[in-house]
Amino acid sequence: MSAVLVSKENNQAVFTAEISPEDFNKAIETAYRKNRHHFTIPGFRKGKAPRRLLEANYGEGLFYEDALNEALPDLYDNAVEELGLYPVAHPDVDVDEMEKGKSVKIKFTVDLKPEPKVGDYKGAEVKVRPHAIHDEDVDRHIEADREANARIVPVEREIQDGDIVTLDYKGFVGDEAFEGGEAQDQDITIGSGQFIPGFEEKLVGHKEGEEFSIDVTFPEEYHEELAGKDARFDIVIKEVKEKQLPEADDDLAMDVSDFDTMDEYKKDIRKNLEIDVENRKRIERENAAVEKLVEVSEIDIPESMIDHQIDHEVQDMEREMAQMGLGMEQYMQILQKSMDDVRAELRPRAEQRLKADLLLEQLVEDLAIEVEDSEIEDKINEYAEQLPEEQRDEYLKFVMESQKESVGQSLKVQKAIEKMMEDMNFVEAEDEPVEVQEVDVEENEEEKKNTEE
């Protein structure tokens, strides 16, 4: 077989190939043996009629389509290899007329893997957000500890903002109780916004044991049956409790940490925040560098490749929704969106991700990045250390046997990014301050591991 390249431009190739008369006849014979049991000829048991009789009764081209499907995969694969093409989608196939004893001529049209041109990133200015640790960040951490260690205690006084109130209530519109408007022993935190506007505020000032009514109006955006309607709730206050926070002192430090004093604990919090911030800065700088690479480079992504990536994004969403107990259709109903809307929203991210991946792959090649086996094994062992001990051996065996090349490629990409960043000029954008947030380093490493695998 000899494939002929007709054209190759705009990430698409058109080429032709032929199935020889001999090969086509073999494919027909294979199709006949696979499908003959579907046909009956008088005088023969089902599936035993000779091919020539079946073709005489049902038409000479009876098995042509099945024969073509039998021969096409090898024909296509061999042609792609011979021409040195890298398809990214299924081909469009145009077949000439098929006749017994003649070659079958086929034209293939297929989208190809793009050939990116890495732009001049050296000296490129990359804007990044500044990060800093402030005393307020440490204080927020301690406040979270105080909240986590708070005591909820009953109080005999009037309800105040922040109290936790246990109550019975029953709602009416006019003189009619409405569905879903009644509860017993319901806990409400005053000021949480858990109930409709006005409900929590009108409990303030009342005491345990009181029975009273309050008037409220449902918001216009509430569900249709009650939207905008005036309602009355009959209330019985069963209990009033307050949250008592522990003092931010040495006792708290000993309760929540391995330190004996609050000063020591604060220093440790600051140290960990600094580690988290450095990790965040590294990740953000890497992302910004890759975005700059895409910006200065040339690459066009075929639509079929983008559609395929969006398929993956949708599958990821479906898995996330399933973990939340939602189906994709239910999720779209909540958002009042169609699948076309969802795919349109995912498209920019999918295209950007493909551009980044392909450019980084090309950058690895341009920079001749290499990794040693020992580096790959060290990285795999590093991932394994994050797992429970009883899972490590099985994980190491699996990754070493089937994912070693993938981990190696990921390490090459990481090295390429770091080398590229050495030639970029990072500038902090002072007008874009960022609030410090704690980063779970292990979680980020786990995400990276999942991506690599």
C-alpha positions, 0 to 999 in steps of 0.5 A: 500500500502507498498512501498519497498526501493530497494536502496538509494545511491549517492543522488538517490533512487530506490523503488517499489510500487504496485497498487492493483487489486481493485485500478487499476480497479477503475482507469480503470473505471475513465479513461473510464468515462473520455475518452468514448466520443472519441469512437463510437459503432454502436447502441449506442450514442457517449460516451454511449457505455458500457466499456465492449463493448469498451474493446471487440472492441478496446482491453482489455488494451484500458484504461490501460495507462490512468488508470496508469496515473490516479493512479500514482500520488497518488501512488508515493506521498504516497510511497515517504511519507512512505519512508521519501524521499525528491525527487528533480526531476520527477522520472523515471518509470518502469512498469511491464505488466498490466493485468486485475485482477492483481496488477501492480508493478512499480519501481521508480528511483528518484534523492534525495535532497542531505544530506550535511556534514557541514565541520569544518569552525571554525578558517578557514582563509577567505581572503577579500579585503581591503577597504578604503576611500581616498580624491580622492573618495570624489573628484570623487563624486564632479566631478560628481556633477560638470558634472551634473550641467555643462552648454553647451554654444556656442563658436566662436572658433576652435573645441577642444577636449571635445567640442560638435559639431553639424554637417551635414555629408555624407559618400562616398566610392569612388564616391558612397554614402553608406547606413547609412552614412548621417546625419543632425544636428548630435551632436558629443562630440569630444574625446568620441569615438562615431564615427570610428577612425580618424573622431572626431580627424579630426574635431579639428581645424575647425570652425562653418560654415566651409565646408570640407572633411575628409578621414578615414578608416573603422576598419577591424572588422566593418560590412562586407560591409564597413570593412577595406574600405577607405571613404570620409565624406563631413562635414558642421559644424553647431555649436560648444559648450563647456561644462562649469563646475561650480567651486567646491565651496560653491555655488555648495555645496548649489546647490546640497546639504543642506549644505552652504559650500563645507567643510561641503558637503565634510564631508557629502560625506565622511560619506556616503562613509564610510557607503557604504563601511561598507555595501560593506565590510559586504556583501563581508565578508558574501559572502566570508564566505559562499564560505569558507563553501562550500570549507570545506564541502562535498556535491554532487548535482544531475545533475537534480537539477543543470539543474533545477537551470540553467532553473531558471537562464535562465528565469532570463536572459530572463526577463533581456533581455526583459527589454532591448527590446531583445529576448533571441534568438537575444541576443544569436545571438549578442554573437554568442552563442548557448543555450548549450553555455549559459547553460554551462556558467551558470552551475558553478554559478548554482551549487555553489548557490545550494551548498551554499543554501543547506549547509546554510539550514543544518547549520541552523539546526546544530546550532538550529537557531530560530527566534521570530515572532516579528523579522519576523514582524519587518523585513517585516515592514522594507521592507514595509517602503521602498515602497510608502505609498499607497502600504504598506498595500497591501504588508504587507497583502500579505507577512504576509499571504503567505511569512512569513515562507520564511522571517523567514527562511531567517532570520534564514540563516542570523543568521547562517551566522553571527554566523559562521563568529564569528568563522572564521578568516578574513584576508585582502589580501593586494595584492588585493586592491579594488577601492571604489565604492558607494553602494546603500544600499536600492538597496542591501536590495531590492535585499535581500528582493526579494531573501527572497520572 
